[in-house]
Amino acid sequence: MGFDRLAPHYDWMELIVAGGLLQRCRLAWLGELSAERVLLAGEGHGRFLVALSQRLPNAKITYLDDSGVMLDVARRRLEQVHPSIMPQVEWLHASLPDWSPPAAGFDLVVTNFFLDCFDGDLLKRVVDCLSTVCVPGGQWLISDFTVPSHPAFRIPATLSLWLMYRFFRMTTNLPARSLESPFPQIQAHGFTRSHTRDSLFGFLTSQLWCRAPGGN
Ligand SMILES: C[S@@+](CC[C@H](N)C(=O)[O-])C[C@H]1O[C@@H](n2cnc3c(N)ncnc32)[C@H](O)[C@@H]1O
């Protein structure tokens, strides 16, 4: 089933549920990004894609998503807002972790509200795959939900996550049952966190990680 059914409604749902909070989170470190080859994994509706194409107009961007309807939404959005960039974007209707990446790799990988779709072994395989495609010295931008450390915010956050996972499991067959942090595994792959911005009392995080120049 995937996100095809939700895709036409994703924009207004995001606006009603979160206002501008998710987009602020996606864009938190836009000014710090520099890359020639970018992979946007699970990019969905393409709101980040539009902003990135304006920030890095010469980059070659690979958009990857396993929902064909999301891909169409993103393609239409970019065509309307920034048509001149279209020839630089490769559109991949593909699924992680089964996708076979190109040998050349990417110097920027972006996963916005994507890694939360996975847990357990599947999360491990997705992170393994994305770590491999990021070249040594490359950047990995991650925006996602986290569980706040302060007890007063942990309970409402846990309840919100429970509701979100129930909703997405019903509407998209989401494989994950609960939120699992990808960060220890990303670190184990030789990435170091260079920038962090948390918002909504620690319920949202935007983190920029850098892969060691020597690789791992
Ligand atoms: C929660 S949405 C996030 C969309 C967008 N990145 C954002 O910032 O809102 C997750 C996206 O990942 C895509 N997706 C889910 N599982 C996937 C997989 N295994 N491989 C590739 N894309 C996947 C969905 O189709 C959807 O567009």
The ligand as an ORCA input file, in Angstrom:
! r2SCAN-3c Opt
* xyz 0 1
  C       6.926     10.077      6.492
  S       7.186     10.354      4.776
  C       8.371     11.660      4.789
  C       8.346     12.452      3.533
  C       9.294     13.657      3.474
  N      10.685     13.249      3.435
  C       9.079     14.627      4.577
  O      10.049     15.278      4.979
  O       7.931     14.807      5.011
  C       8.176      8.973      4.329
  C       8.470      8.907      2.842
  O       9.343      7.792      2.632
  C       8.847      6.993      1.568
  N       9.238      5.594      1.869
  C       8.734      4.799      2.829
  N       9.376      3.612      2.840
  C      10.303      3.684      1.851
  C      11.294      2.796      1.370
  N      11.438      1.574      1.900
  N      12.107      3.202      0.371
  C      11.968      4.442     -0.174
  N      11.043      5.320      0.237
  C      10.219      4.956      1.226
  C       7.358      7.202      1.552
  O       6.777      6.929      0.292
  C       7.257      8.668      1.952
  O       7.297      9.514      0.847
*
